Amino acid sequence: MRAIVIHGKQDLRVEEVPTPEPAEGQLRLRIAYGGVCGSDLHYWAEGANGEYVVREPLVPGHEVSGTVDLDPSGELAPGTPVTVHPATFGIPQPGIEDRRHLWPGGAYLGSAATRPHTQGGMSEYLLVRRDMVRVLPEGVPLRRGALAEPLAVALHGLTVAGDVAGRRVLVSGSGPIGLLAAAAALARGAAEVVATDVLEGPLERARGLGVHGTVRIGAEQLPVEAFDVVLECSGVPAAVSPALAAARRGAVVVQVGMVPNEARPVNLAPLVSKELQLRGSFRFDDEIDEAIELLAAHPQIEEVVTHEIPADRALEAFAAARDSSASGKVLVSFRDEDR
């Protein structure tokens, strides 16, 4: 079978590898699409995602959709359309029993955080546990189903923020996660959603999703003390201080975008003077089920996808995903007709 394999910094190859056979409790999926995530880009461009270094060949990808190829239990018929919850959870800890994604010892598809690395889903076939599989409802095509995982990340950021119904929400950064966060905030009943970015392309895509307003950073002024909830989705450290300034007194600011694991200057004065709550958001627990429901109810969310590129041109796909001015969500296709 074909697989996309990262061997190190800027060393990405499409290779033939053995087709895996399912063990007890596993299913084999025929992958249709794999979304290119920011962590995948870091593994390719830098050979590392934060502190997690590629030390052995790594198949990236945790945003996948496809069909059941083989279920030894017979529960799911071949051809059943599915997506995947990419996490296996670790050891329960006191005080966070209800937040499995924070338990130590877990794993995530396409991650160099474990040794051996946890191989991801950018391959023609993928083995997963049955409890990781989510059947897509009728009417949700595989292309849209590949958005379930990143949409779940966005929904978890909103869960961390609390109820946004009837509230003013600022989404800082209109990359794929920011766009999905804006769509999720609208779906959860926010009274107003405003999206920001430094580039016009992402803002145009945000307007296509129905946000109430956009602000181009560097060209337009971001309102001060205007928002009940701020979702910082860019992962750019320089965006944190403006996010705190844009929050109204007593507001909640959630850091959704991954930031570098290093010290950076941030103006924390507004955190104190406005008694803000600054919260972190990491992956998700079970929001993927709500994500699938939203994808069924709001088909326009699929507009976040701007590129669909065959797996044999994987390097082109990763390069496209790196160009945020021209791309939203980039999907790598493993469908035979795309060869």
Disulfide bonds with the S-S distance in Angstrom:
none
